Amino acid sequence: MNATTARDKILSAVVMAERVVGKKESLPVLSCILLETAQNRLLVRSTNLEAGIQVVVPADVQEEGIIAIPASIFSQTLRSLMGDKVQLQLEAGNLRIKSRGSSTLIKAVPHTEFPVVTDTTDHKDRMRVSRTLFLQGLQSVSYAASSSMIRPELGSVYVSFAEGTLTTVATDSFRLAEKVIQKAAEDGEVEVLIPLKHVTELVHVLEKIDDEQVFLGARESQLVISTDMLEFVSRIVDASFPNYKEIIPKKYTTEATIVRGDLLDALRKARVFSGTEQRVGLHLYPKKKVFDITAQSAQIGEMSDSVDAALEGEDIDIHFHIGYVADCLPHVEADSVLMGFSGPGRPLVMRGTNDTSFTYLVMPLNR
């Protein structure tokens, strides 16, 4: 191997690949990045056996070769370089890295056991998807998924493409977020459950690339996202997502419309006083035109703030986990939020005013 490439290009590729490397000590090669040169291209690969990535970096290749090196050491080395160009050379089975006044030798790991991580399916067999809208769909709901895979369907994000419409949903059984985006893809149908940890990696990849569109395909147990210069492969969950439509209330006993910024400010203050329980009280009295937000902690103190809101319906006093209420607000695109209460012990539904694309449901805390 003997190749020269731009430092910023290979560093960007390595940063993406480093997030996917495995942590299993029983197979050291999984903690490595595989570098392969061919036809004026440098291929950067990594995998943790459940997800994998390949990034193509343009390079001036003098001699072809392949090598596996520890991801963290390679990443730190590239970050420390000052030159615009990086030369990579195979030297006695190890990797020599040269760049303006710097020379580093990294010991290699035998690459023969490195798993195959890419899918060679042609783009024509995949669906063309808007990168920015796909990214928006994932970011709008992923925080609502469970961090545990005890119930795999709850530790995943449900992704559906049908007739150009993207639907993403996530729930941990205490709250649920749904985002529906029109004209996010060409015609075609895909329905998958992506594990949350792979959604996090995929979001990072989609943020890093500049392509307006990506290609998406699902077959057997894998989801493949690709561009001409990148391919990301993720395991998908073989389970059924809950029939969440049934739990979303159709009618509300109390409704409030509040400026999103005002609600955020009040919840930010309430979080300080909510203590370890993170409990916030919402007290709505429509006839008196009162909407109070309260929080208290034996160690810190208590607060009670009134917020301006348009109210209608019945009086209600109800408590929630403050994070569960606040988490959705950055993803509400409207200036004001419609809060629909369906009674004590029943879920709260939050949406942006005049925005039917995003729905958020949160269950109250027990008394």
C-alpha positions as CSV (number, residue, x, y, z in Angstrom):
1,M,0.0,0.0,0.0
2,N,1.2,3.5,-0.9
3,A,-1.5,6.2,-1.2
4,T,-1.8,9.9,-0.7
5,T,-5.1,11.6,0.2
6,A,-6.5,14.8,1.7
7,R,-6.3,14.9,5.6
8,D,-9.8,16.4,6.0
9,K,-11.3,13.7,3.7
10,I,-9.8,10.7,5.4
11,L,-10.4,12.2,8.9
12,S,-14.1,12.7,8.1
13,A,-14.3,9.1,6.9
14,V,-12.5,7.7,10.0
15,V,-14.7,9.7,12.4
16,M,-17.8,8.1,10.9
17,A,-16.2,4.6,10.9
18,E,-14.8,4.9,14.4
19,R,-18.4,5.2,15.8
20,V,-19.2,1.8,14.4
21,V,-16.2,-0.2,15.5
22,G,-16.9,-3.2,17.8
23,K,-15.9,-3.5,21.5
24,K,-15.5,-7.2,21.7
25,E,-12.1,-8.1,23.1
26,S,-12.5,-11.7,21.9
27,L,-12.2,-10.5,18.3
28,P,-9.6,-7.6,18.3
29,V,-10.0,-6.9,14.6
30,L,-13.5,-5.5,15.3
31,S,-11.9,-2.6,17.1
32,C,-10.0,-1.8,14.0
33,I,-10.6,0.2,10.8
34,L,-9.8,-1.7,7.6
35,L,-8.1,0.4,4.9
36,E,-7.9,-0.8,1.3
37,T,-6.6,1.0,-1.7
38,A,-7.8,0.3,-5.3
39,Q,-8.2,2.4,-8.5
40,N,-7.4,5.8,-7.0
41,R,-9.8,5.1,-4.0
42,L,-9.2,4.5,-0.4
43,L,-11.9,2.4,1.2
44,V,-12.4,2.9,4.9
45,R,-14.4,0.2,6.7
46,S,-15.5,-0.8,10.2
47,T,-18.1,-3.0,11.8
48,N,-19.4,-4.3,15.1
49,L,-21.1,-7.3,13.5
50,E,-24.6,-5.6,13.8
51,A,-23.8,-2.5,11.8
52,G,-21.1,-1.7,9.3
53,I,-19.9,1.2,7.2
54,Q,-17.7,1.8,4.2
55,V,-16.6,5.2,3.1
56,V,-14.8,5.9,-0.2
57,V,-12.1,8.5,0.0
58,P,-10.4,9.8,-3.3
59,A,-6.7,9.1,-3.2
60,D,-3.6,9.0,-5.4
61,V,-2.8,5.3,-5.2
62,Q,0.8,4.3,-6.1
63,E,0.5,0.8,-4.8
64,E,-2.6,-1.2,-3.8
65,G,-2.9,-2.9,-0.4
66,I,-5.0,-3.7,2.6
67,I,-4.4,-3.3,6.3
68,A,-6.3,-3.3,9.6
69,I,-5.3,-0.8,12.4
70,P,-6.8,0.2,15.7
71,A,-9.5,2.8,15.1
72,S,-8.8,5.0,18.1
73,I,-5.0,5.2,17.5
74,F,-5.5,6.0,13.8
75,S,-8.2,8.7,14.6
76,Q,-6.0,10.4,17.2
77,T,-3.0,10.4,14.8
78,L,-4.9,12.0,12.0
79,R,-6.3,14.7,14.3
80,S,-2.8,15.6,15.4
81,L,-1.4,16.1,11.9
82,M,-0.8,19.6,10.6
83,G,-0.4,19.0,6.9
84,D,-3.2,19.1,4.3
85,K,-2.0,15.8,2.7
86,V,-1.5,12.4,4.3
87,Q,0.6,9.6,2.9
88,L,-0.2,6.0,3.9
89,Q,2.5,3.3,3.3
90,L,2.7,-0.4,4.2
91,E,5.9,-0.9,6.0
92,A,6.9,-4.4,7.2
93,G,3.2,-5.3,7.6
94,N,2.4,-2.1,9.6
95,L,1.1,1.4,8.6
96,R,3.5,4.3,8.1
97,I,1.7,7.7,8.1
98,K,3.5,10.8,6.8
99,S,2.4,14.4,6.7
100,R,4.3,17.6,6.7
101,G,7.1,17.1,9.3
102,S,5.4,14.1,10.9
103,S,6.0,10.4,10.6
104,T,4.1,7.8,12.6
105,L,4.1,4.0,12.5
106,I,1.0,2.1,13.7
107,K,1.2,-1.6,14.4
108,A,-1.3,-3.5,12.3
109,V,-3.7,-6.3,13.3
110,P,-4.2,-9.3,11.0
111,H,-7.0,-8.4,8.6
112,T,-7.9,-11.8,7.3
113,E,-10.7,-12.2,9.9
114,F,-12.3,-8.8,9.2
115,P,-16.0,-9.5,8.4
116,V,-17.6,-8.5,5.2
117,V,-19.7,-5.4,6.1
118,T,-21.0,-4.0,2.8
119,D,-23.9,-4.9,0.5
120,T,-23.2,-5.0,-3.2
121,T,-26.8,-4.5,-4.3
122,D,-26.9,-2.0,-7.1
123,H,-28.6,1.4,-6.4
124,K,-31.3,0.5,-8.9
125,D,-32.7,-2.0,-6.5
126,R,-33.1,0.7,-3.8
127,M,-35.4,3.6,-3.1
128,R,-34.3,7.2,-3.5
129,V,-34.9,9.1,-0.3
130,S,-34.4,12.8,0.8
131,R,-31.4,12.8,3.1
132,T,-32.5,15.9,5.1
133,L,-36.1,14.6,5.5
134,F,-35.0,11.2,6.5
135,L,-32.7,12.8,9.1
136,Q,-35.5,15.0,10.4
137,G,-37.8,12.0,10.7
138,L,-35.2,10.0,12.8
139,Q,-34.3,13.0,15.0
140,S,-37.9,13.9,15.7
141,V,-38.6,10.6,17.4
142,S,-35.5,8.6,18.4
143,Y,-35.3,10.2,21.9
144,A,-38.6,8.5,22.8
145,A,-37.3,4.9,22.2
146,S,-36.3,2.7,25.1
147,S,-32.5,2.5,25.9
148,S,-33.0,-1.2,26.7
149,M,-33.4,-4.0,24.2
150,I,-35.3,-6.2,26.7
151,R,-38.3,-5.6,24.4
152,P,-36.6,-5.0,21.0
153,E,-39.6,-3.3,19.4
154,L,-39.4,-0.6,22.1
155,G,-35.6,-0.2,21.8
156,S,-36.0,0.6,18.1
157,V,-37.3,3.2,15.8
158,Y,-40.1,2.2,13.4
159,V,-39.5,3.5,9.9
160,S,-42.0,3.2,7.1
161,F,-41.9,4.6,3.6
162,A,-45.2,4.2,1.6
163,E,-46.2,6.2,-1.5
164,G,-43.5,8.8,-0.9
165,T,-44.5,9.4,2.7
166,L,-42.1,8.8,5.6
167,T,-43.4,7.8,9.0
168,T,-41.1,7.4,12.0
169,V,-42.3,6.3,15.4
170,A,-40.6,5.5,18.7
171,T,-42.0,4.6,22.2
172,D,-40.6,3.4,25.5
173,S,-44.2,2.7,26.8
174,F,-44.1,6.0,28.9
175,R,-44.2,8.3,25.9
176,L,-44.5,8.1,22.1
177,A,-43.4,10.3,19.2
178,E,-44.6,10.1,15.7
179,K,-43.4,12.1,12.7
180,V,-45.1,12.0,9.3
181,I,-43.3,13.6,6.3
182,Q,-44.8,13.9,2.9
183,K,-42.8,13.6,-0.3
184,A,-39.7,12.3,1.5
185,A,-39.0,9.6,-1.1
186,E,-39.9,8.2,-4.5
187,D,-42.6,5.6,-4.7
188,G,-41.8,2.4,-3.0
189,E,-42.5,0.6,0.3
190,V,-40.2,-0.2,3.2
191,E,-41.1,-1.0,6.8
192,V,-38.4,-1.7,9.3
193,L,-37.4,-1.5,13.0
194,I,-33.9,0.0,13.4
195,P,-32.3,-0.6,16.8
196,L,-31.8,2.7,18.6
197,K,-28.0,2.4,18.9
198,H,-27.8,2.0,15.1
199,V,-30.2,5.0,14.6
200,T,-27.8,7.1,16.6
201,E,-24.9,6.0,14.2
202,L,-27.1,6.5,11.1
203,V,-28.1,10.1,12.3
204,H,-24.4,10.9,12.6
205,V,-23.7,9.6,9.1
206,L,-26.6,11.5,7.6
207,E,-25.4,14.7,9.3
208,K,-21.8,14.3,8.0
209,I,-22.6,13.8,4.3
210,D,-23.7,16.5,1.8
211,D,-25.8,14.4,-0.6
212,E,-29.3,15.7,-1.2
213,Q,-30.5,12.1,-1.6
214,V,-29.5,8.7,-0.4
215,F,-30.5,5.2,-1.5
216,L,-32.4,3.0,0.9
217,G,-33.0,-0.7,0.7
218,A,-34.1,-3.5,3.0
219,R,-33.7,-7.2,2.5
220,E,-33.6,-10.2,4.9
221,S,-32.3,-8.8,8.2
222,Q,-30.5,-5.7,7.0
223,L,-31.2,-2.1,6.1
224,V,-28.8,-0.5,3.6
225,I,-28.3,3.3,3.2
226,S,-25.9,4.3,0.5
227,T,-24.6,7.1,-1.7
228,D,-21.9,6.9,-4.4
229,M,-19.2,7.4,-1.8
230,L,-20.7,5.7,1.3
231,E,-22.6,2.6,2.4
232,F,-24.1,2.0,5.9
233,V,-25.5,-1.4,6.8
234,S,-27.6,-2.0,9.9
235,R,-29.3,-5.0,11.4
236,I,-33.0,-4.6,11.7
237,V,-35.3,-6.0,14.4
238,D,-37.5,-9.0,13.6
239,A,-40.5,-7.9,15.7
240,S,-43.9,-6.2,15.4
241,F,-44.2,-2.6,16.5
242,P,-47.1,-1.9,18.8
243,N,-50.4,-0.7,17.2
244,Y,-49.9,2.7,18.7
245,K,-52.7,4.4,16.9
246,E,-55.2,2.8,19.3
247,I,-53.7,4.5,22.4
248,I,-53.8,8.1,21.0
249,P,-56.9,9.8,22.4
250,K,-59.4,11.0,19.9
251,K,-61.1,13.5,22.2
252,Y,-59.8,15.8,25.0
253,T,-61.5,17.0,28.2
254,T,-59.1,20.0,28.5
255,E,-57.1,21.8,25.9
256,A,-54.4,24.5,26.2
257,T,-52.6,26.4,23.5
258,I,-49.3,27.9,24.7
259,V,-46.3,29.7,23.1
260,R,-43.6,27.0,22.8
261,G,-40.9,29.3,24.1
262,D,-43.0,30.2,27.2
263,L,-43.5,26.5,28.0
264,L,-39.8,25.8,27.5
265,D,-38.8,28.6,29.9
266,A,-41.2,27.4,32.6
267,L,-40.1,23.8,32.3
268,R,-36.5,24.8,32.4
269,K,-37.1,26.6,35.8
270,A,-39.2,23.7,37.0
271,R,-36.4,21.2,36.3
272,V,-34.2,23.0,38.8
273,F,-36.8,22.5,41.6
274,S,-38.0,19.0,40.5
275,G,-35.3,17.1,42.4
276,T,-34.4,13.5,41.7
277,E,-38.0,12.6,40.9
278,Q,-38.1,15.1,38.0
279,R,-41.8,15.6,38.8
280,V,-43.7,18.6,37.4
281,G,-47.3,19.5,38.0
282,L,-49.6,21.1,35.5
283,H,-52.7,22.8,36.9
284,L,-55.3,24.0,34.4
285,Y,-58.4,25.9,35.4
286,P,-60.0,27.1,32.2
287,K,-62.9,29.1,33.7
288,K,-60.4,31.1,35.8
289,K,-58.0,31.3,32.9
290,V,-55.2,29.8,35.0
291,F,-52.4,27.5,33.9
292,D,-49.8,26.9,36.6
293,I,-46.7,24.9,36.5
294,T,-45.3,23.6,39.8
295,A,-42.3,21.7,41.1
296,Q,-40.9,21.0,44.5
297,S,-38.0,19.3,46.2
298,A,-37.3,18.8,49.9
299,Q,-33.6,19.6,49.3
300,I,-34.0,22.6,47.0
301,G,-37.4,24.3,47.5
302,E,-40.4,24.8,45.3
303,M,-41.8,27.0,42.5
304,S,-45.1,27.9,41.0
305,D,-45.3,29.9,37.8
306,S,-48.3,31.0,35.8
307,V,-48.1,30.9,32.1
308,D,-50.2,32.6,29.5
309,A,-52.3,30.1,27.5
310,A,-55.7,29.8,25.7
311,L,-57.7,27.3,27.7
312,E,-60.9,25.4,27.4
313,G,-62.6,22.4,29.0
314,E,-62.5,21.0,32.5
315,D,-60.2,21.7,35.4
316,I,-57.3,19.3,35.8
317,D,-54.3,18.7,38.1
318,I,-51.9,16.2,36.7
319,H,-48.2,15.4,37.1
320,F,-45.5,14.2,34.6
321,H,-41.9,13.4,34.3
322,I,-40.5,16.8,33.3
323,G,-38.0,15.4,30.8
324,Y,-40.8,13.5,29.0
325,V,-42.7,16.7,28.5
326,A,-39.8,18.9,27.5
327,D,-38.0,16.4,25.2
328,C,-40.4,16.8,22.3
329,L,-40.4,20.7,22.3
330,P,-37.3,21.1,20.1
331,H,-39.0,19.0,17.4
332,V,-42.2,21.1,17.4
333,E,-41.9,23.3,14.3
334,A,-44.7,25.7,15.2
335,D,-44.4,28.7,17.5
336,S,-47.2,27.5,19.7
337,V,-48.1,24.1,21.2
338,L,-51.5,22.5,21.5
339,M,-51.7,20.3,24.6
340,G,-54.7,17.9,24.8
341,F,-55.5,16.4,28.2
342,S,-57.9,13.4,28.2
343,G,-58.5,13.4,32.0
344,P,-56.7,12.3,35.2
345,G,-54.5,9.3,34.7
346,R,-54.9,9.5,30.9
347,P,-52.2,10.5,28.4
348,L,-51.3,14.1,27.3
349,V,-51.0,14.7,23.6
350,M,-48.8,17.5,22.3
351,R,-48.7,18.9,18.7
352,G,-47.6,22.1,17.0
353,T,-50.6,24.3,16.2
354,N,-51.7,23.8,12.6
355,D,-49.1,21.0,12.2
356,T,-50.4,17.5,11.8
357,S,-47.0,16.0,11.0
358,F,-45.8,15.6,14.6
359,T,-47.6,13.9,17.4
360,Y,-46.2,13.3,20.9
361,L,-48.0,11.4,23.7
362,V,-46.8,11.2,27.3
363,M,-48.3,9.2,30.2
364,P,-48.8,10.9,33.6
365,L,-47.0,9.9,36.8
366,N,-49.0,8.0,39.4
367,R,-50.0,9.9,42.4
